[in-house]
Amino acid sequence: MTDLTEEEFTKRFTAHALKQCGFTHFDDGTSVSDYCAEVGPSYWKDKNYSSEGPETCAEADMDYWGEE
């Protein structure tokens, strides 16, 4: 697992997602920050993902945004 704490990882995950996506809320009204706060820790807990770093994890997650 990464040397980052869960809180640090999630903050960086969230900040990167917000910077890359260019919006603060999804079409359904869900806050991107709230979504990332919920999803980011799952990446941190999985060493296969967390070893890639929060920014890479955020980009991987964003690849699925908009898919139903």
Contacts in CASP RR format, 6 or more apart in sequence:
PFRMAT RR
TARGET T0000
AUTHOR 0000-0000-0000
METHOD contacts of the structure
MODEL  1
MTDLTEEEFTKRFTAHALKQCGFTHFDDGTSVSDYCAEVGPSYWKDKNYS
SEGPETCAEADMDYWGEE
1 44 0 8 1.000
1 45 0 8 1.000
1 47 0 8 1.000
1 50 0 8 1.000
1 51 0 8 1.000
2 9 0 8 1.000
2 44 0 8 1.000
2 50 0 8 1.000
2 51 0 8 1.000
2 53 0 8 1.000
2 54 0 8 1.000
4 12 0 8 1.000
4 44 0 8 1.000
4 50 0 8 1.000
4 53 0 8 1.000
4 54 0 8 1.000
6 41 0 8 1.000
6 44 0 8 1.000
6 45 0 8 1.000
9 40 0 8 1.000
9 41 0 8 1.000
9 43 0 8 1.000
9 44 0 8 1.000
9 50 0 8 1.000
9 53 0 8 1.000
9 54 0 8 1.000
10 36 0 8 1.000
10 37 0 8 1.000
10 40 0 8 1.000
10 41 0 8 1.000
10 44 0 8 1.000
10 54 0 8 1.000
12 53 0 8 1.000
12 54 0 8 1.000
12 55 0 8 1.000
12 58 0 8 1.000
13 36 0 8 1.000
13 39 0 8 1.000
13 40 0 8 1.000
13 43 0 8 1.000
13 44 0 8 1.000
13 54 0 8 1.000
13 55 0 8 1.000
13 57 0 8 1.000
13 58 0 8 1.000
14 32 0 8 1.000
14 33 0 8 1.000
14 36 0 8 1.000
14 37 0 8 1.000
14 40 0 8 1.000
14 58 0 8 1.000
16 54 0 8 1.000
16 55 0 8 1.000
16 58 0 8 1.000
16 59 0 8 1.000
17 32 0 8 1.000
17 36 0 8 1.000
17 58 0 8 1.000
17 61 0 8 1.000
17 62 0 8 1.000
18 24 0 8 1.000
18 32 0 8 1.000
18 33 0 8 1.000
18 36 0 8 1.000
20 58 0 8 1.000
20 59 0 8 1.000
20 62 0 8 1.000
21 32 0 8 1.000
21 62 0 8 1.000
21 65 0 8 1.000
23 32 0 8 1.000
24 31 0 8 1.000
24 32 0 8 1.000
24 33 0 8 1.000
25 31 0 8 1.000
25 32 0 8 1.000
26 32 0 8 1.000
26 35 0 8 1.000
26 65 0 8 1.000
36 58 0 8 1.000
39 61 0 8 1.000
40 54 0 8 1.000
40 57 0 8 1.000
40 58 0 8 1.000
40 61 0 8 1.000
43 49 0 8 1.000
43 50 0 8 1.000
43 54 0 8 1.000
43 57 0 8 1.000
43 61 0 8 1.000
44 50 0 8 1.000
44 54 0 8 1.000
49 57 0 8 1.000
49 60 0 8 1.000
50 57 0 8 1.000
52 60 0 8 1.000
END
